[in-house]
């Protein structure tokens, strides 16, 4: 189980660092990470929303917290809170990533309606599969963590 936890925690940490880098003004890897509407009347693809630095920091910190919960739930790092919080956190992490993979029936995930934008193509090939894998790993860690199974 420690290997599964590390396979989950490492990408969470990397994604956290990437979000904090973007919040600080970095541009690397920031193209097509926000859902867009298809071009209309010769205009380029338009973002559905524009996340600000505060929201980007919040996502980065949430990803870092998720990595810590994963490592705490699997007893790789010390967990100073009641174990039940790590267990509930693991099930929550699994739910968040699996729901993101399913999508919102509009802009993201396998249920999105828009398929012909740069973001949609990346969502199909990278973002949604990554969320499905992370969600599956989180389920496995939640199930295998000490006293984590149903």
C-alpha positions, 0 to 999 in steps of 0.5 A: 500500500505505501507504493500506491500511496506514493503513486498518488501523492507524488502527482498531487504534490507536482500538481500543487507546485504547478498551481502555486507556480501559476499563481505566482505568475508562471506561464509554463504549462498554462495553455489550455488548462481552463475549459473554453468555448469553441470559436465563433464568428472568427473569434478565438476560443474563449475561456469559460472562466478565468481563475485568479491568483487566489483561486489558483493558490487555493487549488494548489493548497488543496492538492498539497493537503490531499497529498498529506492526507494520502501520506497520513492515511497510509502511515507514511508520515505522522498523522496528528489528528484522529485516524477517522479524519484521514479515512474520510479525507481519502474517500473524499479525495477519491470522490472528487477525482472520480467526479471530475473524471465523470464531468459536469455535463457541460465543460469537463470530463467524459460527459462534457458537450464540447469536444472540438476545442484545444482544452477538450482534446487535452481533457480527453487525452490527459486531464480526464484519464489522469483524474480517473487514475488518481481517483482509482488510486485514492479508492485503493488507498482508502480501502487498504489504509488501516481501518479504511475499508467499509 
